[in-house]
Amino acid sequence: MKRILYKIFICIFCCCIFQCPSISVQTQYSYTAIQIYNEGVACHKQNKYELAEQKYTQALKLQPNFIEAKKNLAIIYQHLADKYCSKEDYAKSINYARKSLALNPNNLYCYNIIANNYSALNDSQNLIITYNKILSIEPDNDLILSSLATAYMKANQLDKADETYKKILLINPNDSIAQQNLKYVNFKHSNKILNDSINNLNVGHIAPEQLYRKIRIQPGVDGCYYEKMKTILDLVWNEPNGRMLLSALLKQNTSINIVDGHAKADVHRDTKKQTLYLYFIIPVASFTTNSAVNINLPTSYIDNFNNKNLYANQRIYNLQVFIHEFGHAFIGIKKPKDVDSIEEELGVSMIGYNIASKIINDKYLTPEQTKEYSENVLISLLSDEHKYLQVYSRFNKSIQKYGIMMPYPEIYSDNLLIYQKLLSEGKVSRVPSLDALILSNNNRRIKL
C-alpha cells in the first residue's frame, strides 16, 4: 500500500514538471543556463534520467539559484532512489534519496525510501533516526509513530517504545493495535527487569552442609548439577518459609535426587514392611511403615532456571517446581498418612510461586498475582492426570498450622468455585469428581 502511494507521489511530481517543461525567458537566469535547463527537460521527458541529471547539474553550476532545476533534479534523484530500492541495491538507493533531500529537505517520500532501505537491512538505529526526522516534519503521523515504536522494540529500547505507543493512543485512543502492542511492551519490559534480577541474584546465607549431603546425583547425570542444586538450595534457604520446608528435610531420612531431564519431578516415600513376633518366633501382626522420603528433580528444571534465553516467567516456574516438591515432602514428613489432592497440588504451587517471588523480586505475590497464578495452576491441574485426584485433603489448614505462609489462601481455597468460573469461561473441560462434589453440595443445601 505504501509503495502504491509513493508511485502516486512520483506521478504528481512528474506532472508538475511536464506542465511547465521549459523556460524561455527568465530575467534572473542567464540565457545559457536556461538553454541547458531546457535540454535537461527534454531528456527528462524521454526518461533519459542520467542525461537530464547532467543538464540540470550544469545549469545549477552556471546559476546556483535556479529553482526549477533544483526541483527537477530532486525528482530525478527521488526516482533513482526508488528504482534502486526496488532492485534491492540499498546503498545506491539511500545515496540518491539523500541527494534529493539535499535539494528538497522536507521530501517525506525520500525519507520513506530511506526508511524502507534501513528496514530491509535490519539497521534499527538508522531506521529510528529516519523515522524521527519524518516526525520532525509530521509530528502526528500515526503510521510513522507505529513504525517507530516497532523499531524501538526491535532495538530493545522498551522505554522509548512505551512512550511512543502512549503518544499514538493520545492521538487515537481507540487504536487497538497500539493498545495490544503497549501491553506486549510492558510484558517485555517486566520480563527484562525480572531476568536481570534472576541473573544477579544474591545467594546470601548458604544452606547447611548437612542439606547438601542429601543431594544424590543419579547415574548418567553430569556432576556439575551438584553445584547448581546447591545454589538453588541456598536461594530457598534464604527465604523464611523456604527455610522451614528445607529444615524439615534435615530432620528426616530424605534424599534430593537429581535425575535425567526426561524424568518427572515428584516425591515418593519408601515403605517398609514390619512384623511383630511373639517370643521372637510366632508372627502375630504385620504393618507397613514409611522409611525414606525421595525428592526427584530432573536436570531440565535446573537447566531452564539458569537459561537466560527463556522468558522470566518460565524461569520462575522452574524455580517454583523445586519449592513445590519440597512442599510435598514437608507435608509428607509432617503427615505420613497424607493423601495427595487437587487442593494440595494447588496449595504447594502457590507456596512455590510466593517464595520464588520473594527470592527474585524481594516481594511476595499481590492479590492480583495470586488470583492469576492460582487460576492458571488449576487450569493446568485439570488438564492432566491430576484431575483424577481427590479434591480436598485439608492441606491448606494443615500447612498453615505448621507455620508455612500461603499467599491469600481465601482466593483459591474454594476449588469448586474457581472450577465453575473457569468452566463458564471455556478454559477447562468438565471433571466428573468436581461435578459430583458440586451436585452433592447442592443436594445438601436443598435438604437443609
C-alpha positions as CSV (number, residue, x, y, z in Angstrom):
1,M,0.0,0.0,0.0
2,K,2.8,2.4,0.9
3,R,4.6,1.7,-2.4
4,I,1.4,2.5,-4.3
5,L,1.2,5.8,-2.6
6,Y,4.8,6.5,-3.4
7,K,4.2,5.9,-7.1
8,I,1.2,8.3,-7.0
9,F,3.5,10.9,-5.5
10,I,6.0,10.4,-8.3
11,C,3.3,10.8,-10.9
12,I,2.2,14.1,-9.3
13,F,5.7,15.4,-9.2
14,C,6.3,14.4,-12.9
15,C,3.0,16.0,-14.0
16,C,4.2,19.3,-12.4
17,I,7.3,19.2,-14.4
18,F,5.7,18.5,-17.7
19,Q,3.1,21.1,-17.3
20,C,5.9,23.7,-17.4
21,P,8.5,21.7,-19.4
22,S,10.8,24.6,-20.4
23,I,11.6,28.2,-19.6
24,S,12.0,30.6,-22.5
25,V,12.6,34.0,-20.8
26,Q,13.7,34.5,-17.2
27,T,15.5,37.7,-16.4
28,Q,17.1,36.3,-13.2
29,Y,18.7,33.4,-15.1
30,S,21.3,33.5,-17.7
31,Y,20.4,32.6,-21.3
32,T,22.9,29.7,-21.3
33,A,21.6,28.3,-18.0
34,I,18.0,28.4,-19.4
35,Q,19.1,26.7,-22.6
36,I,20.9,23.8,-20.8
37,Y,17.9,23.5,-18.4
38,N,15.5,23.1,-21.3
39,E,17.7,20.4,-22.8
40,G,17.5,18.7,-19.4
41,V,13.7,18.9,-19.5
42,A,13.7,17.3,-23.0
43,C,15.8,14.4,-21.7
44,H,13.6,14.1,-18.7
45,K,10.5,13.7,-20.9
46,Q,12.2,10.9,-22.7
47,N,13.1,9.2,-19.4
48,K,16.8,9.8,-20.0
49,Y,17.4,10.5,-16.4
50,E,21.2,10.3,-16.4
51,L,21.4,12.9,-19.2
52,A,18.8,15.1,-17.6
53,E,20.7,14.9,-14.3
54,Q,23.8,16.2,-16.1
55,K,22.0,19.0,-17.8
56,Y,20.3,20.2,-14.5
57,T,23.6,20.0,-12.7
58,Q,25.3,22.1,-15.4
59,A,22.5,24.6,-15.2
60,L,22.9,24.9,-11.5
61,K,26.7,25.4,-11.8
62,L,26.0,28.4,-14.0
63,Q,23.0,29.6,-12.0
64,P,23.1,28.3,-8.4
65,N,19.7,29.9,-7.6
66,F,17.9,28.1,-10.5
67,I,14.9,26.9,-8.5
68,E,13.3,24.8,-11.3
69,A,16.5,23.0,-12.0
70,K,16.8,22.1,-8.3
71,K,13.2,20.8,-8.1
72,N,13.6,18.7,-11.3
73,L,17.0,17.3,-10.2
74,A,15.5,16.4,-6.8
75,I,12.7,14.5,-8.5
76,I,15.3,12.6,-10.7
77,Y,17.2,11.6,-7.6
78,Q,14.0,10.5,-6.0
79,H,13.1,8.4,-9.0
80,L,16.6,6.8,-9.0
81,A,16.3,6.2,-5.2
82,D,13.0,4.4,-5.7
83,K,14.4,2.4,-8.7
84,Y,17.4,1.1,-6.8
85,C,15.4,0.3,-3.7
86,S,13.1,-1.9,-5.8
87,K,16.3,-3.6,-7.1
88,E,17.5,-4.1,-3.5
89,D,20.6,-2.0,-4.1
90,Y,20.1,-0.3,-0.8
91,A,23.3,1.7,-0.7
92,K,22.7,3.4,-4.0
93,S,19.1,4.0,-3.1
94,I,20.0,5.7,0.2
95,N,22.6,7.8,-1.6
96,Y,20.2,9.1,-4.2
97,A,17.5,9.7,-1.6
98,R,19.9,11.8,0.4
99,K,20.9,13.8,-2.8
100,S,17.2,14.5,-3.3
101,L,16.8,15.6,0.3
102,A,19.8,18.0,-0.1
103,L,17.8,19.8,-2.7
104,N,14.3,19.3,-1.1
105,P,14.8,18.8,2.7
106,N,11.1,18.2,3.5
107,N,10.6,15.5,0.9
108,L,8.7,12.8,3.0
109,Y,8.8,10.4,0.1
110,C,12.6,10.2,0.1
111,Y,12.6,9.8,3.9
112,N,10.3,6.8,3.5
113,I,12.5,5.3,0.8
114,I,15.5,5.6,3.2
115,A,13.4,4.0,6.0
116,N,12.4,1.1,3.7
117,N,16.1,0.6,2.9
118,Y,17.2,0.5,6.6
119,S,14.3,-1.7,7.4
120,A,15.4,-4.2,4.7
121,L,18.9,-4.0,6.1
122,N,17.7,-4.6,9.7
123,D,19.5,-1.4,10.7
124,S,17.3,-0.4,13.7
125,Q,19.4,2.5,14.8
126,N,19.4,4.3,11.4
127,L,15.8,3.4,11.0
128,I,14.9,5.1,14.3
129,I,16.9,8.2,13.2
130,T,15.0,8.3,9.9
131,Y,11.6,7.9,11.5
132,N,12.3,10.7,13.9
133,K,13.3,13.0,11.0
134,I,9.9,12.3,9.4
135,L,8.2,13.0,12.7
136,S,10.0,16.4,12.9
137,I,8.1,17.3,9.8
138,E,4.8,15.5,10.6
139,P,4.7,15.0,14.4
140,D,1.2,13.4,14.4
141,N,1.8,10.8,11.6
142,D,0.4,7.8,13.4
143,L,1.7,5.3,10.8
144,I,5.3,6.5,11.3
145,L,4.8,6.6,15.0
146,S,3.7,3.0,14.9
147,S,6.7,2.0,12.7
148,L,9.0,3.9,15.1
149,A,7.6,2.1,18.1
150,T,8.2,-1.2,16.4
151,A,11.8,-0.2,15.6
152,Y,12.3,0.7,19.3
153,M,11.0,-2.7,20.3
154,K,13.4,-4.5,17.9
155,A,16.3,-2.4,19.2
156,N,15.2,-3.4,22.8
157,Q,14.6,0.3,23.7
158,L,11.5,-0.6,25.6
159,D,11.1,2.7,27.4
160,K,11.1,4.6,24.1
161,A,8.6,2.1,22.6
162,D,6.3,2.5,25.6
163,E,6.5,6.3,25.3
164,T,5.7,6.2,21.5
165,Y,2.7,3.9,21.9
166,K,1.3,6.1,24.6
167,K,1.7,9.1,22.2
168,I,-0.2,7.1,19.5
169,L,-3.0,6.5,21.9
170,L,-3.2,10.2,22.8
171,I,-3.8,10.8,19.1
172,N,-6.2,7.9,18.6
173,P,-7.4,6.3,21.9
174,N,-9.2,3.6,20.1
175,D,-6.1,2.2,18.2
176,S,-6.5,-1.5,19.2
177,I,-3.1,-2.4,17.7
178,A,-1.3,0.2,19.8
179,Q,-3.2,-0.9,22.8
180,Q,-2.1,-4.5,22.3
181,N,1.4,-3.6,21.5
182,L,1.7,-1.5,24.6
183,K,0.7,-4.5,26.7
184,Y,3.4,-6.5,24.9
185,V,6.0,-3.8,25.5
186,N,5.0,-3.7,29.2
187,F,5.4,-7.5,29.3
188,K,8.8,-7.3,27.6
189,H,9.9,-4.6,30.0
190,S,8.8,-6.6,33.0
191,N,10.5,-9.7,31.6
192,K,13.8,-7.8,31.2
193,I,13.6,-6.5,34.8
194,L,12.9,-10.0,36.1
195,N,15.6,-11.6,34.0
196,D,18.1,-9.0,35.2
197,S,17.1,-9.8,38.8
198,I,17.4,-13.6,38.3
199,N,20.8,-13.2,36.6
200,N,22.1,-11.1,39.5
201,L,20.6,-13.0,42.5
202,N,22.5,-12.6,45.8
203,V,22.6,-16.0,47.4
204,G,23.1,-14.6,50.9
205,H,23.5,-17.2,53.6
206,I,24.4,-20.6,52.4
207,A,22.4,-23.7,53.4
208,P,23.8,-26.1,55.9
209,E,26.3,-28.7,54.7
210,Q,24.0,-31.4,56.1
211,L,21.4,-30.4,53.5
212,Y,24.0,-30.5,50.7
213,R,24.8,-34.1,51.7
214,K,21.2,-35.1,50.8
215,I,21.8,-34.3,47.1
216,R,22.2,-37.5,45.1
217,I,23.4,-37.4,41.5
218,Q,21.8,-40.3,39.7
219,P,23.7,-42.5,37.2
220,G,24.1,-40.8,33.8
221,V,23.7,-37.2,35.2
222,D,26.6,-34.8,34.9
223,G,28.3,-34.0,38.2
224,C,28.0,-30.2,37.6
225,Y,24.4,-30.4,38.7
226,Y,25.6,-30.9,42.3
227,E,26.8,-27.3,42.5
228,K,23.8,-26.0,40.6
229,M,21.5,-27.7,43.0
230,K,23.4,-26.3,46.0
231,T,22.8,-22.8,44.6
232,I,19.1,-23.5,44.4
233,L,19.0,-24.8,48.0
234,D,20.9,-21.6,49.1
235,L,18.3,-19.4,47.4
236,V,15.4,-21.3,49.0
237,W,17.1,-21.4,52.4
238,N,17.3,-17.6,52.5
239,E,13.5,-17.2,52.4
240,P,11.9,-17.9,55.8
241,N,9.2,-20.2,54.5
242,G,11.6,-22.0,52.3
243,R,13.9,-22.5,55.2
244,M,11.1,-24.1,57.2
245,L,10.4,-26.5,54.3
246,L,14.1,-27.4,54.0
247,S,14.6,-27.7,57.8
248,A,12.1,-30.5,57.9
249,L,14.2,-32.4,55.4
250,L,17.2,-32.1,57.6
251,K,15.5,-34.0,60.4
252,Q,14.3,-36.9,58.3
253,N,15.7,-39.6,56.1
254,T,15.4,-37.7,52.9
255,S,17.3,-37.6,49.6
256,I,17.2,-34.9,46.9
257,N,17.8,-37.0,43.7
258,I,19.0,-35.2,40.6
259,V,17.6,-37.4,37.8
260,D,17.6,-37.4,34.0
261,G,15.9,-34.4,32.4
262,H,13.2,-36.6,30.8
263,A,12.1,-37.9,34.2
264,K,9.2,-36.5,36.2
265,A,9.6,-34.2,39.2
266,D,7.9,-35.9,42.1
267,V,8.1,-37.1,45.8
268,H,7.6,-40.6,46.9
269,R,8.0,-42.3,50.2
270,D,9.8,-45.7,50.6
271,T,7.8,-48.1,52.6
272,K,9.0,-50.9,54.8
273,K,7.0,-53.9,56.0
274,Q,7.3,-54.7,59.7
275,T,6.2,-57.9,61.5
276,L,5.6,-58.4,65.2
277,Y,6.6,-61.7,66.7
278,L,5.5,-63.4,69.9
279,Y,8.5,-64.7,71.7
280,F,10.6,-63.7,68.6
281,I,9.2,-66.7,66.8
282,I,5.4,-66.6,66.2
283,P,4.3,-63.8,63.8
284,V,1.2,-62.1,65.3
285,A,0.8,-58.9,63.2
286,S,2.4,-57.1,60.3
287,F,2.2,-53.4,59.2
288,T,3.8,-51.0,56.8
289,T,5.9,-48.0,57.8
290,N,7.3,-45.1,55.9
291,S,11.1,-45.1,55.9
292,A,12.6,-42.5,53.5
293,V,11.3,-39.5,51.5
294,N,12.7,-39.2,48.0
295,I,12.5,-35.9,46.1
296,N,13.2,-36.5,42.4
297,L,14.2,-33.3,40.5
298,P,15.0,-33.6,36.7
299,T,18.0,-31.7,35.3
300,S,15.7,-30.0,32.8
301,Y,14.3,-27.8,35.6
302,I,17.7,-26.8,36.7
303,D,18.8,-26.0,33.1
304,N,15.6,-24.0,32.5
305,F,16.0,-21.9,35.6
306,N,19.5,-21.0,34.5
307,N,18.6,-20.4,30.8
308,K,18.9,-16.7,30.1
309,N,17.1,-17.1,26.8
310,L,13.8,-18.1,28.4
311,Y,11.2,-15.7,29.5
312,A,11.5,-14.7,33.1
313,N,8.1,-16.3,33.9
314,Q,9.3,-19.6,32.6
315,R,12.4,-19.4,34.8
316,I,10.3,-18.5,37.8
317,Y,8.1,-21.5,37.0
318,N,11.1,-23.8,37.1
319,L,12.2,-22.4,40.5
320,Q,8.7,-22.9,41.7
321,V,8.9,-26.6,40.8
322,F,11.7,-27.2,43.3
323,I,9.8,-25.5,46.1
324,H,6.6,-27.3,45.0
325,E,8.3,-30.7,45.6
326,F,9.8,-29.5,48.9
327,G,6.3,-28.6,49.9
328,H,5.0,-32.1,49.1
329,A,8.0,-33.6,51.1
330,F,7.3,-31.3,54.0
331,I,3.6,-32.3,54.4
332,G,4.6,-36.0,53.8
333,I,7.0,-35.8,56.7
334,K,4.6,-33.9,59.0
335,K,1.6,-36.1,58.0
336,P,3.0,-39.6,56.9
337,K,-0.6,-40.8,56.0
338,D,-1.2,-37.8,53.8
339,V,-3.1,-38.4,50.6
340,D,-2.4,-36.1,47.6
341,S,-5.3,-33.9,46.4
342,I,-6.1,-31.2,44.0
343,E,-6.1,-28.9,47.0
344,E,-2.6,-29.9,47.9
345,E,-1.2,-29.6,44.4
346,L,-2.7,-26.1,44.1
347,G,-1.5,-25.2,47.6
348,V,2.1,-26.2,47.2
349,S,2.2,-24.4,43.8
350,M,1.0,-21.2,45.4
351,I,3.6,-21.5,48.2
352,G,6.2,-22.2,45.5
353,Y,5.3,-19.1,43.5
354,N,5.1,-17.0,46.6
355,I,8.6,-18.0,47.8
356,A,10.0,-17.7,44.2
357,S,8.6,-14.1,44.0
358,K,10.2,-13.2,47.3
359,I,13.6,-14.7,46.2
360,I,13.6,-12.9,42.8
361,N,11.6,-9.7,43.4
362,D,12.1,-9.4,47.2
363,K,8.2,-9.1,47.3
364,Y,5.6,-11.7,47.9
365,L,2.7,-12.1,45.5
366,T,0.0,-9.5,45.4
367,P,-3.7,-10.5,45.5
368,E,-3.9,-9.9,41.7
369,Q,-0.9,-12.1,41.0
370,T,-2.2,-14.7,43.4
371,K,-5.6,-14.8,41.5
372,E,-3.8,-15.1,38.2
373,Y,-1.4,-17.8,39.2
374,S,-4.0,-19.9,41.1
375,E,-6.4,-19.9,38.1
376,N,-3.5,-20.9,35.7
377,V,-2.3,-23.6,38.1
378,L,-5.8,-25.1,38.4
379,I,-6.3,-25.0,34.6
380,S,-3.1,-27.0,34.3
381,L,-4.0,-29.5,37.0
382,L,-7.4,-30.1,35.4
383,S,-5.9,-30.8,32.0
384,D,-3.7,-33.7,33.1
385,E,-3.7,-36.7,35.4
386,H,-4.0,-34.5,38.5
387,K,-7.8,-34.2,37.7
388,Y,-8.2,-37.7,39.0
389,L,-7.0,-36.8,42.5
390,Q,-9.5,-36.3,45.3
391,V,-10.5,-32.7,45.6
392,Y,-9.8,-31.8,49.2
393,S,-7.5,-33.1,51.9
394,R,-7.4,-30.3,54.4
395,F,-4.0,-29.3,53.1
396,N,-4.5,-25.6,53.4
397,K,-5.3,-25.8,57.2
398,S,-2.5,-28.3,57.9
399,I,0.3,-26.4,56.1
400,Q,-0.6,-23.1,57.8
401,K,-0.8,-24.9,61.2
402,Y,2.9,-25.8,60.7
403,G,3.7,-22.1,60.1
404,I,4.1,-22.0,56.3
405,M,2.7,-18.8,54.9
406,M,0.3,-19.2,52.0
407,P,-0.4,-16.2,49.8
408,Y,-4.0,-15.1,50.3
409,P,-5.5,-18.6,50.7
410,E,-9.0,-17.3,50.6
411,I,-8.6,-16.6,46.9
412,Y,-8.1,-20.2,45.9
413,S,-9.4,-22.2,48.9
414,D,-12.7,-22.9,47.1
415,N,-11.6,-25.1,44.2
416,L,-15.2,-25.8,43.2
417,L,-16.0,-22.1,42.8
418,I,-12.9,-21.5,40.7
419,Y,-13.7,-24.6,38.6
420,Q,-17.2,-23.3,37.9
421,K,-15.8,-20.0,36.9
422,L,-13.2,-21.5,34.6
423,L,-15.8,-23.9,33.1
424,S,-18.1,-21.0,32.3
425,E,-15.2,-19.2,30.5
426,G,-14.4,-22.3,28.5
427,K,-10.9,-22.6,30.0
428,V,-11.3,-26.2,31.4
429,S,-13.3,-29.3,30.5
430,R,-15.7,-31.0,32.8
431,V,-14.2,-33.1,35.6
432,P,-16.5,-35.8,36.9
433,S,-15.2,-35.7,40.5
434,L,-15.7,-32.0,40.8
435,D,-19.1,-32.1,39.1
436,A,-20.2,-34.9,41.6
437,L,-19.0,-32.8,44.5
438,I,-20.9,-29.7,43.3
439,L,-24.0,-31.8,42.9
440,S,-23.6,-33.3,46.4
441,N,-23.2,-29.8,47.9
442,N,-26.3,-28.6,46.0
443,N,-28.4,-31.5,47.3
444,R,-27.3,-30.9,50.8
445,R,-28.4,-27.3,50.6
446,I,-31.8,-28.3,49.2
447,K,-32.4,-30.7,52.1
448,L,-31.4,-28.1,54.6
